[in-house]
Amino acid sequence: MLHTPHTVTNLKKNQMTEDSKALVKSLLRFPPEVLSIIYSQVPSHFLKRCLSIPQVRPFALPVVYDTISVYNTELWAETSLLGIYDFKRARSVCMGCGELLSIIRNDNLLPCTRIKFYDFGDLIKIHEEFPGILHKCKIDLKFHEDATFIDKFKKLKQLPYRYDRVFDFCFGFANEQEYGPNQDFYEKVNEVVFLWDTPSIFEEPPFRNLKSIGGFSINLSDLKLLPRTLQKANFTLIQYFIDDEDSEIEVDDGKLEDMPNELVELQLTYTESISETLDLQFLQKLETLEVEFSGSFKLPKSLKKLTLEGNTFVDFCQLFSQCSNLTVLHLPRSVPSDSKAFDLPHNLQTLQINLKILAKVSKIQNKVTMENKRQKTGYDSVKFPPRLEKLSISEEYGMLPTNFNIFQQNDDNLIKLKGLWISGESVIKHLRVLPRSLESLTIVSATWSKFHELRYFNNLTLLNISSIILDRFVYKMPKTLETLFISYLDTGVFRLKAANLKYLRITHSKFKSFDKSSFSIPESLVELELNRIEFLDPCDEDEFEFPKNLEVLNSKWVRGFAITYILPSSLTVLDYFNIEPVKIVCNENSNLRELRFIIHPRLLDYAPVYKEDDDGSTYDPTPSTSMMRCHAFFEDWNLNRFSKLRKLSVELMLESEFPLNNFSLDNLPTTLTNFHLNCGSLKSMTGTFERFPDLQQLVLLSSPRNVRCFEHGDTNSYNLFNFGPKLERVRVSPYLFKKEYEFAEFEEYLNTLPNFQEFTKSRYY
């Protein structure tokens, strides 16, 4: 049997069994070029389970990790050492340089198609160990000027790579006397984003041949300074400049024709109405235009993508007659009430339009019918372009109900429509009028509750409902549905039937209770996010068992829920954020690898008590119930049963009046590679970091009172701060030690470790 990409894609409807693993292995007889295409069609959550198959791993990694951000110390601390989990399935992950290097060493390949370096020194490290491995990857760089910038940049210029985007934060970087010749480097850059407004910089040699720039303001007279080689630009066009005395001086000696005529993509913003007509017909190669302008337009025939921002007084009939090849069109929010009717471009594939503008489409005409000898007035439905694949329709706030039909059943012009985004009451009244070809559907601000027809959409894979729904949400979803986002439910009862649902996110909602009769989620779930949810009625049970195939659980500000989470052995990531901790129950075969606990307990249950004495009133706080539970939980907790845990982050916001008595490292598994502790007030920390031989990165934003100095050999701090050989980065609180020289001695000790790279003292903790 020949297994096609369609056959492999159908695996997403089944659980990961031995048979499906065998099917994946059977594909290996195809050439590598064909395998790359086949595996790119398989959902990433499925391929994650195939990473343990050596033959499949090289093809699965680029699908699982589409984009990797290699963080520096600043970003690394902000993300609490955990990989950035993107529930929107962008397949983007954040990791340290050492973590990425370990993957490359094990697999001898780069597991992504795009890589973003926040410190390009990490790019140099990867190249020095694996020369040329980044050649097939798109590379983004950020430039932050620091003491080591010049030395690192000299090495960077010698590397053989091309760079997709460079974010230049170094003002005056074109100073070649300080940085050396830069022109050869910038010839290897596709796009440069500047965060400063100095148009004269483009006269410098490094920037004369740039192909893409963005992020700056420029006036008409300086347009001639832009590189003639530009193909893509994003800037704000201003009518004045600021002199040395902060006065605005108007400039009118320039013209739009001074722009580079090789532009293919242009994003343009006007701060003032420089002219009544925006004439860009001289840009004969322009294909994409995004502009905010309130006048009329003269545009080239080559234009394929057009986005109009803000209010506009454009004549759409005239505009579309100029741009007959448009495939993507985003129209502004409103138009004058006296604007003429118009036809939509015939070749459109993507359309974003407001309901008020849609009413101007000329195909909507009154018709008069006679029925039962009574005269009735009706309206035709909209005549959409036949190639339309993506459509977005929004209703203007305060708009009266429309008196025409946007959709009609079995509309031949919408047989190719795959994505639909609708907002407002008047867009549709029933789901049955929508085309069955839809693969993605978003419904915003619709208070009607007629979702039972969803089960007939047999191609639907993604559904997003963001509407205030007061009725019971008890529906059967189509078998093809994989992703469901729901917001603003106030239903009381939530029971969902979706046989193959993999991703579920519920936010800003209220339910009656979390017992199975009131709250039921599919067993097929792989990733679940509960954010700002409240369960109103108490439940007889105090525990909740999550689906058996769940791999990622994100629970934030869930009130009235279970105090015990029964987790499946398949769970790999748990992100928990609340006012009280939760008890975790799992079996001995737990695969949990990333755990983050963020607890913000209430300081007080009641108003503080002030007692009068001879010296006046004194503050006598009484700890809240949640505060006391936090103390009891963290002083007794033990994570040693999680034998595969790699990344642990604990943030416990305690006030100085109620410090945590002790945090013991002996209660943590020895497998940790990343550890982040931020405890607002901590009396003592016991144990030693030498317990974790694989520890690579440490963030300690707490100041245990038993650690107040660092001296080699004879203090508690020295016993605590014994580290294994793999430690690379450390970030600590500025209050960890009393004396400044003790931080210097601590850093000196860290530098004796064989793989240590960076020590940072936080500014804020």
C-alpha positions in Angstrom: 0.0 0.0 0.0 1.3 3.4 -1.0 1.0 5.9 1.9 0.4 9.4 0.6 0.6 12.7 2.6 -3.2 12.5 2.8 -2.9 9.0 4.4 -0.3 10.3 6.9 -2.4 13.4 7.7 -5.4 11.1 8.6 -3.3 9.7 11.5 -4.2 12.8 13.5 -7.6 11.3 13.9 -6.2 8.4 15.9 -4.2 8.0 19.1 -0.5 7.2 18.9 -0.5 3.4 18.8 2.1 0.8 17.9 0.3 0.4 14.5 0.6 4.2 13.7 4.3 4.1 14.7 4.8 1.2 12.3 3.1 3.3 9.6 5.4 6.2 10.2 8.4 3.8 9.9 7.1 2.3 6.7 7.4 5.6 5.0 11.2 5.5 5.4 11.6 3.6 2.1 10.9 6.9 0.2 13.8 9.3 -0.7 14.7 12.0 1.8 13.2 14.8 -0.5 9.8 13.0 -0.5 10.0 12.2 3.2 10.4 15.9 4.0 7.3 16.8 2.1 5.3 13.9 3.7 6.3 14.6 7.3 5.6 18.4 6.8 1.9 17.4 6.4 1.8 15.6 9.7 0.6 17.6 12.8 3.4 18.6 15.1 1.7 17.1 18.2 1.8 13.7 16.5 5.4 13.9 15.5 6.5 14.9 19.0 5.7 11.3 19.9 7.8 10.0 17.1 11.0 11.9 18.2 12.1 8.7 20.0 12.4 6.9 16.6 15.9 7.5 15.4 15.1 7.2 11.7 12.1 9.6 11.9 13.7 12.2 14.2 15.6 14.1 11.5 12.4 14.7 9.6 10.2 15.3 12.6 12.4 17.9 14.4 12.0 20.7 11.7 8.2 20.2 12.0 8.1 20.2 15.8 10.4 23.2 16.0 9.7 25.6 13.1 11.3 28.6 14.8 13.8 28.7 17.7 14.6 31.8 19.7 18.1 31.6 21.3 17.8 33.9 24.3 20.4 35.9 26.1 20.4 36.3 29.9 17.8 39.1 30.0 15.2 37.2 28.0 16.2 33.9 29.6 15.3 35.2 33.0 12.0 36.8 31.8 10.8 33.5 30.4 11.4 31.7 33.7 13.7 29.2 31.9 10.8 27.4 30.4 10.3 27.1 26.7 7.8 29.7 25.5 4.6 27.6 24.9 2.6 29.1 22.1 -1.0 27.7 22.3 -1.7 29.1 18.8 0.5 26.4 17.4 3.1 28.7 15.9 5.6 25.9 16.7 8.0 28.5 18.2 10.2 27.6 21.2 12.7 29.6 23.3 15.8 27.9 24.5 19.4 28.7 25.6 22.4 28.3 23.4 23.7 25.3 25.4 20.3 23.6 25.0 20.4 24.1 21.3 23.9 22.9 21.0 23.1 19.7 22.9 20.3 18.9 20.3 22.8 19.6 17.5 25.4 17.3 19.1 23.0 14.5 19.5 21.3 14.7 16.1 23.9 16.4 13.9 21.3 18.7 12.5 19.7 22.1 13.2 16.1 21.3 14.3 14.4 24.4 12.8 13.8 26.5 9.7 14.3 29.9 11.3 16.5 30.9 14.3 16.5 34.2 16.2 19.6 35.3 18.1 19.1 37.9 20.9 22.9 37.8 21.4 24.7 37.1 18.2 27.6 35.8 20.3 25.6 32.6 20.5 25.6 32.4 16.7 29.4 32.6 16.8 29.6 29.8 19.4 27.4 27.5 17.3 29.4 28.2 14.1 32.8 27.5 15.9 31.6 24.1 17.0 29.6 23.2 13.9 30.8 25.2 10.9 28.3 25.8 8.2 25.3 24.1 10.0 23.2 27.3 9.8 23.4 27.6 6.0 19.9 26.2 5.3 18.3 28.2 8.1 16.8 31.8 8.1 18.7 33.8 10.7 17.5 36.9 12.6 19.9 39.0 14.7 19.4 41.8 17.3 22.2 44.3 17.9 22.5 45.6 21.5 25.6 47.7 22.0 27.7 46.6 25.0 31.3 46.3 26.1 31.9 43.2 24.0 30.0 44.3 20.9 33.0 45.4 18.8 35.0 42.2 19.3 31.9 40.0 18.6 31.0 42.0 15.5 34.5 41.6 14.0 34.0 37.8 14.3 30.4 38.0 13.0 31.6 39.7 9.8 33.8 36.8 9.0 31.0 34.2 9.1 29.7 32.9 5.7 26.0 33.2 6.4 23.2 35.4 5.0 20.8 37.1 7.4 17.1 37.5 7.0 16.5 40.3 9.5 18.8 42.5 11.6 17.3 44.7 14.3 19.8 47.5 14.7 19.6 49.2 18.1 23.1 50.8 17.9 22.8 54.4 17.0 25.6 55.5 14.7 26.6 52.0 13.8 27.8 53.1 10.4 30.9 54.7 12.1 33.5 52.6 10.4 36.4 54.2 12.3 35.0 52.4 15.4 33.5 49.3 14.0 35.6 48.7 10.9 34.2 48.3 7.3 30.6 47.1 7.5 29.5 47.2 3.9 30.3 43.5 3.1 28.3 42.5 6.1 25.2 44.5 5.2 25.3 43.1 1.7 24.4 39.8 3.3 21.3 41.1 5.1 17.8 40.9 3.6 16.2 43.4 6.0 17.4 45.9 8.5 15.0 47.4 11.1 16.2 50.7 12.6 14.7 52.2 15.8 16.1 55.7 15.2 15.4 58.5 12.8 18.6 59.6 11.0 18.0 59.4 7.2 21.5 60.6 6.5 22.7 57.2 7.7 21.7 55.8 4.3 24.5 57.8 2.7 27.1 55.7 4.6 28.7 52.8 2.6 27.2 50.0 4.7 23.7 50.9 3.9 23.8 51.9 0.2 22.8 48.5 -1.1 20.2 47.5 1.5 17.2 45.6 0.0 14.8 45.9 3.0 14.5 48.5 5.8 11.9 49.5 8.3 11.1 51.1 11.7 11.9 54.8 11.0 10.5 58.2 10.0 11.5 60.3 7.0 10.4 63.5 5.3 9.9 64.1 1.6 13.2 65.9 1.0 15.1 62.9 2.4 13.4 60.2 0.2 16.3 60.6 -2.3 18.7 59.3 0.4 17.1 55.9 0.5 19.1 53.1 -1.0 18.2 52.6 -4.7 18.4 48.9 -4.3 15.4 48.8 -1.9 12.7 46.2 -2.5 10.9 46.3 0.8 10.3 49.4 3.1 8.3 50.3 6.1 8.4 53.9 7.3 6.4 57.0 8.3 6.4 59.9 5.9 6.4 63.3 7.7 6.0 66.8 6.5 8.5 68.5 8.9 11.7 67.9 10.9 12.8 68.9 14.4 15.6 71.4 14.6 18.1 71.8 17.5 15.6 74.0 19.4 12.9 71.3 19.2 10.9 73.4 16.7 9.0 71.9 13.8 10.2 73.1 10.4 8.1 72.2 7.4 9.7 70.6 4.4 8.2 70.8 1.0 11.1 70.5 -1.4 10.8 66.7 -2.0 8.5 64.5 -4.0 7.2 60.9 -3.8 9.0 60.0 -7.1 12.3 60.2 -5.1 11.5 56.8 -3.6 13.5 53.9 -5.0 11.6 52.6 -8.0 12.6 48.9 -7.4 10.2 48.6 -4.4 8.1 45.4 -4.4 6.6 45.8 -0.9 5.8 49.1 0.8 4.2 49.9 4.2 3.6 53.6 4.4 2.1 55.9 7.1 1.3 59.6 6.7 1.4 61.9 9.7 -0.2 64.8 7.8 -2.1 65.1 4.5 0.8 65.9 2.3 -1.3 65.8 -0.8 -4.9 65.0 -1.9 -3.7 62.2 -4.2 -1.2 59.4 -3.5 0.4 58.7 -6.8 2.5 55.6 -6.8 2.2 54.6 -10.4 5.9 55.1 -10.9 6.5 52.0 -8.8 6.0 49.6 -11.7 7.2 46.6 -9.6 5.1 47.2 -6.5 3.1 44.1 -5.5 2.2 44.8 -1.8 1.0 48.1 -0.4 -0.1 48.9 3.2 -1.0 52.5 3.6 -2.8 54.9 5.9 -4.0 57.8 3.8 -7.3 59.7 3.5 -7.2 60.9 -0.1 -7.5 59.3 -3.5 -5.0 56.9 -5.1 -3.2 56.3 -8.3 -1.7 52.8 -8.1 0.4 50.6 -10.4 -1.3 47.7 -12.3 1.3 45.3 -10.8 -0.3 45.6 -7.3 -1.5 42.2 -5.9 -1.9 42.9 -2.1 -3.5 46.1 -0.8 -4.3 47.2 2.8 -6.0 50.5 3.5 -5.8 51.7 7.1 -7.9 54.4 8.9 -10.7 56.4 7.3 -10.6 56.9 3.6 -12.6 58.8 1.0 -11.4 56.7 -1.9 -13.5 55.9 -4.9 -13.5 52.1 -4.9 -14.7 51.9 -8.5 -11.8 53.9 -9.7 -9.3 52.1 -7.4 -10.2 48.6 -8.4 -10.2 49.5 -12.1 -6.5 50.4 -11.6 -5.7 47.2 -9.7 -7.4 44.4 -11.6 -4.9 41.8 -10.4 -5.5 42.2 -6.6 -5.6 38.8 -4.7 -5.4 40.2 -1.2 -7.6 43.2 -0.1 -8.0 44.7 3.4 -10.4 47.6 3.4 -10.7 50.3 6.1 -13.3 50.4 8.8 -15.6 53.0 7.3 -16.3 55.0 4.2 -18.5 58.1 3.5 -22.2 57.4 3.4 -22.4 58.8 -0.1 -19.7 56.6 -1.6 -20.6 54.8 -4.9 -21.5 51.1 -5.3 -18.6 49.0 -6.5 -17.7 45.5 -7.6 -15.1 43.4 -5.8 -12.0 42.5 -7.8 -12.6 39.2 -9.6 -9.3 37.5 -8.6 -9.5 38.1 -4.9 -8.4 35.2 -2.7 -8.3 37.1 0.7 -10.8 39.8 1.7 -11.2 41.8 5.0 -14.1 44.1 4.9 -16.6 46.0 7.2 -20.3 45.3 7.0 -21.0 48.9 6.2 -18.7 48.8 3.2 -20.0 45.5 2.1 -23.4 47.1 1.7 -21.9 49.2 -1.1 -21.2 46.2 -3.3 -23.2 46.8 -6.4 -24.5 43.2 -6.7 -26.8 43.8 -3.7 -30.0 45.2 -5.3 -33.6 45.4 -4.3 -36.0 43.0 -5.8 -39.8 42.9 -5.6 -41.7 39.6 -5.5 -45.4 38.9 -5.5 -46.6 36.1 -3.2 -50.2 35.5 -2.1 -51.2 38.8 -3.7 -49.0 40.7 -1.2 -46.0 42.7 -2.1 -42.8 41.8 -0.3 -39.3 43.4 -0.5 -36.3 41.2 -0.4 -32.6 41.5 -1.2 -30.1 39.5 -3.1 -27.0 38.0 -1.4 -23.5 39.3 -2.0 -21.8 38.2 -5.1 -18.3 37.2 -3.8 -15.3 36.6 -6.1 -15.2 32.9 -7.2 -11.6 32.3 -6.0 -12.1 33.6 -2.4 -10.3 31.4 0.2 -10.2 33.7 3.3 -12.9 36.2 4.3 -13.2 38.5 7.3 -16.4 40.5 8.0 -16.9 42.8 11.0 -19.9 44.9 12.1 -19.3 48.5 13.0 -20.3 49.4 16.6 -23.8 50.8 16.9 -24.7 49.8 13.4 -28.4 49.1 12.6 -29.3 45.5 11.5 -28.6 44.9 7.9 -31.5 44.2 5.5 -29.6 42.0 3.0 -28.2 38.5 3.1 -24.5 38.1 3.1 -24.5 34.4 2.5 -26.9 32.0 0.9 -26.9 28.2 1.0 -25.0 26.4 -1.7 -23.4 29.5 -3.0 -21.2 28.4 -6.0 -18.9 31.4 -5.6 -17.8 30.3 -2.1 -16.9 26.7 -2.8 -13.2 27.4 -2.3 -13.7 29.4 1.0 -11.5 27.9 3.7 -11.2 30.6 6.4 -14.0 32.8 7.8 -13.9 35.4 10.5 -17.2 37.1 11.4 -17.9 39.7 14.1 -21.3 41.1 15.1 -25.0 40.2 15.3 -26.0 41.1 11.8 -23.4 39.1 9.8 -25.3 35.8 10.0 -28.3 34.5 11.7 -27.7 30.7 11.2 -24.6 28.6 10.6 -26.4 26.6 8.0 -25.9 29.3 5.4 -22.1 29.1 5.6 -20.2 27.0 3.0 -19.3 23.5 4.1 -15.8 23.9 2.7 -14.7 25.9 5.8 -11.6 24.7 7.6 -11.3 27.6 10.0 -14.2 29.6 11.6 -14.0 32.5 14.1 -17.2 33.9 15.6 -16.9 37.1 17.7 -19.6 39.1 19.6 -22.5 37.0 18.5 -25.0 36.4 21.4 -27.1 33.9 19.5 -26.5 30.3 20.5 -27.2 28.1 17.5 -24.1 25.9 17.4 -25.7 22.5 16.9 -25.2 22.9 13.2 -21.4 22.8 13.6 -21.4 19.0 13.4 -22.2 19.2 9.7 -19.0 21.1 8.8 -16.9 18.0 7.9 -13.8 20.0 6.9 -13.6 22.2 10.0 -10.3 21.9 11.9 -10.2 25.1 13.9 -13.1 26.9 15.7 -12.8 30.1 17.7 -15.9 31.3 19.6 -15.5 34.6 21.5 -19.0 35.6 22.4 -21.1 36.0 25.6 -23.1 32.7 25.6 -25.7 32.2 28.4 -27.2 28.9 27.3 -25.9 25.5 28.1 -22.9 24.6 25.9 -23.7 21.0 25.1 -22.8 20.3 21.5 -21.3 17.6 19.2 -18.5 18.9 17.1 -17.4 17.6 13.7 -14.9 14.7 13.7 -12.3 16.8 11.9 -12.2 19.5 14.6 -8.7 19.7 16.2 -8.5 23.1 17.8 -11.2 24.9 19.8 -10.9 28.3 21.5 -13.8 29.5 23.6 -14.1 32.8 25.5 -16.8 34.5 27.6 -19.1 31.6 28.3 -21.6 31.9 31.2 -23.3 28.6 30.6 -23.4 26.8 33.8 -23.0 23.5 31.9 -20.2 22.7 29.5 -20.2 19.2 27.9 -18.2 18.9 24.7 -18.3 15.9 22.3 -15.4 16.1 19.9 -13.8 12.8 19.1 -10.5 14.1 17.7 -10.1 17.4 19.5 -6.4 18.0 20.3 -6.2 21.7 21.5 -8.7 23.3 23.8 -8.5 26.8 25.3 -11.2 28.2 27.6 -10.8 31.8 28.9 -12.9 34.3 30.9 -15.8 32.0 31.5 -18.1 30.8 34.3 -19.4 27.3 35.0 -21.7 25.7 37.5 -19.3 23.1 38.9 -16.4 20.9 37.8 -18.1 17.6 38.3 -18.6 15.5 35.1 -22.3 16.3 34.8 -21.5 20.0 34.5 -18.0 20.1 33.1 -16.8 17.5 30.6 -13.9 17.7 28.2 -12.8 15.2 25.5 -10.4 12.4 26.3 -8.5 13.0 23.0 -7.0 16.4 24.2 -3.3 16.9 23.8 -3.0 20.5 25.0 -5.4 22.3 27.4 -5.4 25.9 28.6 -7.8 27.2 31.4 -7.4 30.9 31.9 -9.5 33.1 34.3 -12.3 30.6 34.8 -14.6 30.4 37.8 -16.7 27.5 39.0 -19.6 28.9 41.1 -21.0 25.9 43.1 -19.0 23.7 45.4 -18.4 20.2 44.3 -18.6 17.0 46.4 -15.2 16.0 45.1 -11.9 17.8 45.6 -10.0 16.3 42.7 -10.1 16.4 38.9 -8.7 13.8 36.5 -7.4 15.2 33.3 -7.5 13.3 29.9 -5.2 10.4 29.5 -3.4 11.7 26.4 -2.8 15.2 27.7 0.7 16.5 27.1 0.5 20.3 28.0 -1.6 21.8 30.8 -1.8 25.6 31.3 -3.9 26.5 34.4 -4.1 30.2 35.3 -6.4 32.0 37.8 -9.0 29.1 37.9 -11.3 29.7 40.9 -13.5 27.1 42.7 -11.7 24.3 40.9 -10.2 21.1 42.3 -7.4 21.3 44.9 -5.9 18.0 43.5 -4.8 17.5 39.9 -4.7 13.9 38.8 -2.3 14.1 35.9 -1.8 11.5 33.2 1.7 9.9 32.6 1.8 11.5 29.1 1.9 15.1 30.6 5.2 16.8 29.8 4.5 20.5 30.6 2.5 22.0 33.5 2.2 25.7 33.9 0.2 26.7 37.0 -0.6 30.3 38.2 -3.0 31.0 41.1 -3.4 32.3 44.6 -2.9 28.9 46.2 -0.8 25.8 45.1 -2.4 22.6 44.0 -1.6 19.1 44.9 -0.3 17.0 42.0 -1.0 13.3 41.8 0.5 11.1 39.1 1.9 7.6 38.7 5.6 6.6 38.9 6.0 6.7 35.1 5.4 10.4 34.8 7.0 12.1 31.8 6.7 15.6 33.3 9.7 17.6 32.0 8.7 21.3 32.6 7.0 22.6 35.7 6.2 26.2 36.6 4.5 27.2 39.8 3.5 30.9 40.2 1.7 31.6 43.4 0.4 35.0 44.4 -1.4 34.4 47.7 -3.7 37.0 49.3 -1.8 38.9 51.9 -4.8 39.2 54.3 -8.3 37.8 54.4 -9.5 40.8 56.3 -8.5 44.4 56.9 -5.3 44.7 59.0 -5.7 45.2 62.8 -4.2 48.2 64.5 -3.6 47.9 68.3 -3.2 51.0 70.5 -0.4 51.1 73.0 1.6 53.8 74.8 3.6 54.6 71.7 0.5 54.8 69.4 -1.0 52.3 67.0 0.9 49.2 65.9 0.3 47.0 62.8 -0.8 43.5 63.7 -1.3 41.5 60.4 -3.0 38.1 60.4 -2.0 35.9 57.5 -4.6 34.9 55.0 -5.8 31.3 54.6 -4.1 31.1 51.2 -0.9 32.4 52.7 -0.9 29.7 55.4 -1.7 27.0 52.8 1.3 28.2 50.7 3.6 27.9 53.7 2.4 24.4 54.5 2.6 23.3 50.9 6.1 24.5 50.0 7.7 23.4 53.3 6.5 19.8 52.8 6.4 19.4 49.0 8.6 16.8 47.3 9.2 16.5 43.6 11.6 13.5 43.7 9.0 11.3 42.1 9.3 13.3 38.9 12.4 11.5 37.7 12.3 13.1 34.2 11.8 16.7 35.3 14.3 19.0 33.5 13.0 22.6 34.0 11.5 23.9 37.2 10.4 27.5 38.0 8.9 28.5 41.3 7.7 32.0 41.9 6.1 32.6 45.4 5.2 36.1 46.2 5.4 36.3 50.0 5.6 39.5 52.1 8.3 40.1 54.6 5.8 39.6 57.5 5.2 36.0 56.5 8.5 34.5 55.2 8.8 30.9 54.0 10.7 29.0 56.7 12.8 26.8 54.4 13.2 25.7 50.8 15.0 22.4 50.6 16.9 21.4 47.4 16.9 17.8 48.7 13.2 17.6 47.7 13.9 18.3 44.0 14.8 15.6 41.4 18.5 15.4 40.5 17.7 15.6 36.8 17.2 19.3 36.7 18.9 21.3 34.0 17.1 24.7 34.5 16.1 26.0 37.9 14.4 29.3 38.7 13.4 30.4 42.3 11.8 33.7 43.1 10.5 33.7 46.7 9.6 37.1 48.0 10.7 36.3 51.6 12.7 33.2 52.5 14.3 32.4 55.8 16.6 29.6 54.7 17.6 27.4 51.8 19.2 24.0 52.6 20.9 21.4 50.5 23.5 21.9 47.8 23.3 22.6 44.0 25.9 19.9 43.6 23.0 17.6 43.8 22.1 18.5 40.2 25.0 17.3 38.0 23.2 18.4 34.8 22.3 21.9 36.0 23.1 24.4 33.2 21.2 27.5 34.1 20.2 29.0 37.5 18.1 32.0 38.4 18.0 32.7 42.1 16.0 35.8 42.7 15.5 35.1 46.4 17.7 36.1 49.4 17.7 33.3 52.0 18.6 34.7 55.4 21.0 31.9 56.2 23.1 33.0 53.2 24.5 36.5 53.8 28.1 36.1 52.7 30.3 34.2 50.4 33.7 33.0 51.6 35.5 30.0 50.2 35.5 27.0 52.3 33.9 27.8 55.6 30.4 29.1 55.2 27.0 27.7 54.6 26.8 29.6 51.3 29.9 27.8 50.0 28.3 24.4 50.8 25.0 25.5 49.1 26.8 26.9 46.1 28.7 23.9 45.0 27.9 23.3 41.3 28.3 20.5 38.8 30.6 20.9 35.7 27.8 21.7 33.2 26.7 25.1 34.7 26.6 27.8 32.1 24.6 30.8 33.3 23.7 32.2 36.7 21.4 35.2 37.6 21.0 36.2 41.2 19.3 38.8 43.4 21.3 41.9 44.2 20.5 41.2 47.9 21.9 37.6 47.9 25.1 38.8 49.7 25.7 41.8 51.9 29.0 43.0 50.4 29.8 43.8 46.8 33.2 42.1 46.9 31.4 38.9 47.8 29.5 39.0 44.5 32.9 39.3 42.8 34.3 36.3 44.7 31.2 34.3 43.8 31.7 35.2 40.1 35.4 34.3 40.3 34.4 30.9 41.7 31.8 30.4 38.9 34.4 31.1 36.3 36.5 28.2 37.5 33.8 25.8 36.3 34.6 24.3 32.9 31.5 25.3 30.9 30.5 28.5 32.7 29.7 31.5 30.4 27.8 34.3 32.2 27.0 35.7 35.6 24.4 38.4 36.0 23.1 40.4 39.0 19.4 41.3 38.7 18.4 44.9 39.1 15.0 44.5 40.6 15.1 41.7 43.2 
